[in-house]
Every structure is written in C-alpha cells, then in structure tokens.
Amino acid sequence: MKVALTAWEDRISPVFDSARILLIAEIKNGEILDRRLETFVPDMFSRLSGRMNELGIDVLICGAISQIPARIVETCGVRLIPFVSGNVEEVLVSYANGAQLVPAFSMPGCGRRHGQERGHKAYLNEQKEVRVMPKKDRTGPQSDGAGTGKGRGGCKPDQGGRGSGQGRGRGGGQGRGNRK
C-alpha cells in the first residue's frame, strides 16, 4: 500500500491546498519498505486526479483541505485522512503500526469529539473553494484585470486600487492596481 503525507519540512503541511511536497511511503505488513519525496501542485485541480493515480497513492494523510481537492482525492479512490498534524515521521510510523491517528495527531480544534461525532466528513459542507489566480497576473475568475477594484481606500476610475481590501469595482478583485 502506498501512503502519501503532505510534508512541510519535518511536519505535516497544515494546509493541503498550499502543500508542495508529498512523502510517499510503501507499507507492507506494518513495515515501511520504501519512502521518497515527490513534488506536486494541489491547486491545479484539473491535474490533481491524474497525479494521484500516476503516483499510485492508496491513502493520503494531510492537514486541512478544502472542498474541491477533497472531493477529487476521494473520487480517485484514495482514502483521505484529513486534519492531521505533527511530525511526518511519527505520523507515518504510527499509521504503519496500525495506530489510530485521531485523536493523537488531530489538528488543534479537531479533537476527539469532532472526529467521533462528525467523522471528519463535515469539511465537505463547511469549506469554500479556494480561488486562485493561476498566472499571478491579476486576471482571475472574478477580475477584469489590474486596477478594476476599488480596494479599501477607493480610487478614481482611471487609476488602480489603493487598498488591500476586497475590491467593489466591476471586477470584484483585490484593490492592488497601479499606484500613482
């Protein structure tokens, strides 16, 4: 069985959506046979399913995860164990030995009561999609481009936004346009 853990240095990455490294371990009869690090881009939803299948992952252990990637992972047939925190090696060894990860490695706020009563499936209804701007060029799913939002400080129509707040202009994007 192949188990993947989102890794950030020596810890479980706190948020799956921003993780960039997977520790993939082959486990057989409670023994860790092999392990390697793989890079991946979890916020490219169109490629996440293919990457999970390509790596042959059976179980994914991660921190917090938003709705869309959680559904993609589970649709791929990968068993998802979310809201886990702690040292990657300790979590891996515990899982290989058959120990319950919950509540021992639960993220703060996701203790025994949450795990038993709600089964960690509640995240599917509570989390919202994380919106990203893939090219980082200020053209995203809700924006007409740079300078179209007003931001917190307001702006003139021909100038970019002057605040860091959510824009209220026709694009609805961040008010971080060209400053003059």
Stockholm file with secondary structure:
# STOCKHOLM 1.0

chainA/1-180         MKVALTAWEDRISPVFDSARILLIAEIKNGEILDRRLETFVPDMFSRLSGRMNELGIDVLICGAISQIPARIVETCGVRLIPFVSGNVEEVLVSYANGAQLVPAFSMPGCGRRHGQERGHKAYLNEQKEVRVMPKKDRTGPQSDGAGTGKGRGGCKPDQGGRGSGQGRGRGGGQGRGNRK
#=GR chainA/1-180 SS CEEEEEEETTEECSBGGGCCEEEEEEEETTEEEEEEEEECCTTCHHHHHHHHHHHTCSEEECSBCCHHHHHHHHHTTCEEECSBCSBHHHHHHHHHTTCCCTTTTBCTTCCHHHHHHHTTCTHHHHCCCCCCCTTSSSCCTTCCSTTCSCTTTCCCTTSCCCSSSBCCSTTCCBSCCCCC
#=GC SS_cons         CEEEEEEETTEECSBGGGCCEEEEEEEETTEEEEEEEEECCTTCHHHHHHHHHHHTCSEEECSBCCHHHHHHHHHTTCEEECSBCSBHHHHHHHHHTTCCCTTTTBCTTCCHHHHHHHTTCTHHHHCCCCCCCTTSSSCCTTCCSTTCSCTTTCCCTTSCCCSSSBCCSTTCCBSCCCCC
//
